[in-house]
Amino acid sequence: MTEKFFIHKTPNAKKLISYGFSKNDDGYIYSCHILNDQMVLYVTVLKNGDVKTKLIDVLSNEEYILHLVKNAVGSFIGEVRSEYDRVLADISNNCFDSEIFKFDQSKRVISYFEAKYGNRLEHLWEDAIDNAIVRRSDTNKWYAALLTVSKRKLGLHSDERVEIIDLHASPADIPSLVDNFLIFPGFHMNKKHWITVILDGRMPDERLFELIDQSYILGKK
């Protein structure tokens, strides 16, 4: 049941240590109490990136496994499963880097979201894991979307799949921004309010980050 939290993700050693993991011979280990200290959850991130868990009942000092049994039901089992999932999801979000987007510029953009705004990608569509959005923490509004599409979807004569970013832009600025070379009308968005950039490095990072900052500001409204 741990796999679903770590698909297309790789552990980040610095983030693991910052989160509270300790390094050992196997990799990194972390423990925390859940359910009002009734259980202790041990999470080990192995050197190969695999994640192993062990849940210990404090009173009996025995391993608890019913939360891992798919057909096991009951209110207590449900509470354990919910807390277990919550901790693993938090570790995934805070200690692992996404490996879904492969373009170098995509990775730099993802790092920019985290470093400047403290925002991480959200994968909202289970059947489209290579699509994600980024939203402001205060307004909860999207200000960017990273997608993987065919160039033909942007009006180009190629079926090559590329990674793109959709960004808010002022309707007054969009006509002068869109050149269908570096900047395109917003893909799958309202073209009066969104633009699209292919993250293939042709647009300098500095210019792209400026557009991201403008989109972030517009996301406040």
C-alpha positions in Angstrom: 0.0 0.0 0.0 3.0 2.3 0.2 3.7 2.3 -3.5 0.8 4.6 -4.5 2.5 7.5 -2.6 5.9 7.2 -4.2 5.2 6.5 -7.9 7.5 8.5 -10.2 9.3 9.9 -7.2 12.9 9.7 -5.8 14.0 10.5 -2.3 15.9 13.7 -1.6 18.5 13.1 1.2 18.5 16.7 2.4 14.7 16.8 2.6 14.7 13.5 4.5 17.1 14.7 7.1 15.3 18.1 7.4 12.0 16.2 7.9 13.4 14.2 10.8 14.8 11.0 9.2 18.0 9.5 10.6 20.6 7.9 8.3 21.6 4.3 9.0 23.2 1.4 7.1 20.0 0.6 5.2 19.1 4.1 4.2 17.0 6.5 6.2 14.6 5.8 9.1 11.8 7.9 10.7 9.3 7.1 13.4 6.3 8.9 14.8 3.4 8.2 17.1 -0.2 8.1 15.6 -3.7 7.7 17.0 -3.0 9.5 20.3 0.2 7.5 20.9 -1.5 4.1 20.5 0.8 3.2 17.6 4.3 3.9 16.5 4.9 4.1 12.7 8.4 3.3 11.4 9.2 4.4 7.9 12.4 3.3 6.2 13.6 4.7 2.9 16.1 2.2 1.5 19.1 3.1 -0.6 17.4 2.1 -3.8 14.5 4.4 -3.1 12.0 1.8 -1.9 9.9 2.6 1.1 9.2 0.1 3.9 6.9 0.6 6.9 6.3 -1.1 10.2 3.4 -0.2 12.6 3.8 -1.2 16.2 1.0 -1.4 18.8 2.4 0.3 21.9 0.4 -1.8 24.4 1.2 -5.2 23.0 4.6 -4.2 21.4 3.5 -6.3 18.4 3.3 -5.4 14.7 -0.1 -4.3 13.5 -1.0 -5.2 9.9 -4.8 -5.1 9.5 -4.6 -1.6 7.9 -2.7 -3.3 5.0 -5.4 -6.0 4.5 -7.5 -4.7 1.6 -10.8 -6.3 2.7 -10.3 -5.6 6.4 -13.1 -3.3 7.7 -14.0 -1.6 11.0 -13.9 1.9 12.5 -10.6 1.4 14.2 -9.0 -0.1 11.2 -10.3 2.8 9.1 -8.7 5.3 11.6 -5.4 3.5 11.5 -5.4 3.3 7.7 -6.3 7.0 7.5 -3.5 8.1 9.8 -1.0 5.8 8.0 -1.9 7.2 4.6 -1.7 10.8 6.0 1.9 10.3 7.2 3.1 8.6 4.0 1.4 11.3 1.9 3.2 14.0 3.9 6.5 12.3 3.6 6.0 11.9 -0.2 5.2 15.5 -0.6 8.0 16.9 1.6 10.9 14.4 1.1 10.6 13.1 -2.4 11.2 14.8 -5.8 8.9 14.2 -8.7 10.4 12.3 -11.7 7.4 12.6 -13.9 8.6 15.6 -15.8 11.8 14.9 -17.6 12.8 18.2 -19.3 15.6 20.0 -17.5 13.7 23.3 -17.6 10.6 21.6 -16.2 12.7 20.5 -13.2 14.1 24.0 -12.7 10.6 25.4 -12.8 9.4 22.9 -10.2 12.3 23.9 -8.0 11.4 27.5 -8.5 7.8 26.9 -7.3 9.1 25.3 -4.1 12.0 27.7 -3.4 10.1 31.0 -4.0 6.6 30.2 -3.0 6.7 27.0 -1.1 4.3 25.4 -3.5 4.5 21.8 -4.9 2.9 20.1 -7.8 -0.5 18.6 -7.3 -1.5 15.6 -9.5 -5.3 15.8 -9.7 -5.9 13.3 -12.4 -5.1 9.7 -11.7 -5.3 8.7 -15.3 -3.0 11.5 -16.4 -0.1 11.4 -14.0 2.0 13.6 -16.3 -0.3 16.5 -15.8 -0.2 18.7 -12.6 -1.2 22.0 -11.3 0.3 24.5 -8.8 -1.8 26.8 -6.6 -1.3 29.6 -4.2 -1.4 28.6 -0.6 -3.5 31.6 0.5 -6.3 31.8 -2.2 -6.1 28.1 -3.3 -6.2 29.3 -6.9 -4.2 27.7 -9.7 -1.4 29.9 -11.1 0.3 27.3 -13.2 -0.3 23.9 -14.8 2.5 21.5 -16.1 1.2 19.2 -18.9 2.6 16.8 -21.4 1.1 17.2 -24.8 1.7 16.6 -28.5 3.2 19.7 -30.3 0.2 19.3 -32.7 -2.1 20.3 -29.8 -0.3 23.7 -29.9 -0.8 24.2 -33.6 2.7 22.9 -34.6 3.2 20.2 -37.3 4.7 17.5 -35.1 3.5 14.6 -33.0 6.5 15.0 -30.6 5.3 15.0 -27.0 6.6 18.0 -25.0 6.3 19.4 -21.5 4.5 22.7 -21.3 3.4 25.2 -18.7 0.2 27.1 -18.7 0.3 30.5 -16.9 -2.1 33.4 -16.1 -1.5 36.6 -18.1 -3.3 39.8 -18.3 -5.8 39.9 -21.2 -4.3 43.2 -22.3 -0.8 41.7 -22.6 -1.6 38.4 -24.3 -1.9 39.7 -27.9 1.7 41.1 -27.7 3.0 38.0 -25.8 1.8 35.3 -28.0 4.1 34.7 -31.0 3.4 30.9 -31.6 7.1 30.4 -31.3 8.0 30.8 -27.7 4.6 31.7 -26.3 1.3 30.1 -27.4 -2.3 30.7 -26.6 -3.3 28.9 -23.3 -3.7 25.2 -24.0 -6.9 23.7 -22.6 -7.5 27.1 -20.8 -9.3 30.3 -21.4 -7.1 31.9 -24.1 -8.1 35.4 -23.0 -6.4 34.8 -19.6 -3.8 32.1 -20.1 -0.6 31.5 -22.2 1.5 28.4 -22.8 5.3 27.9 -23.0 7.1 24.8 -24.1 9.7 23.9 -21.4 12.4 23.0 -23.9 14.9 25.7 -22.8 14.4 28.1 -25.7 12.9 30.7 -23.4 15.5 31.8 -20.9 14.8 30.8 -17.3 14.9 34.4 -16.2 12.1 35.4 -18.6 10.1 32.3 -17.7 10.3 33.0 -14.0 9.1 36.6 -14.7 6.0 35.1 -16.3 5.5 32.7 -13.4 5.7 35.6 -11.0 3.1 37.6 -12.9 0.9 34.5 -13.0 1.3 34.1 -9.2 0.2 37.7 -8.7 -2.8 37.3 -10.9 -3.8 34.2 -8.9 -4.4 36.4 -5.9 -7.6 37.8 -7.4 
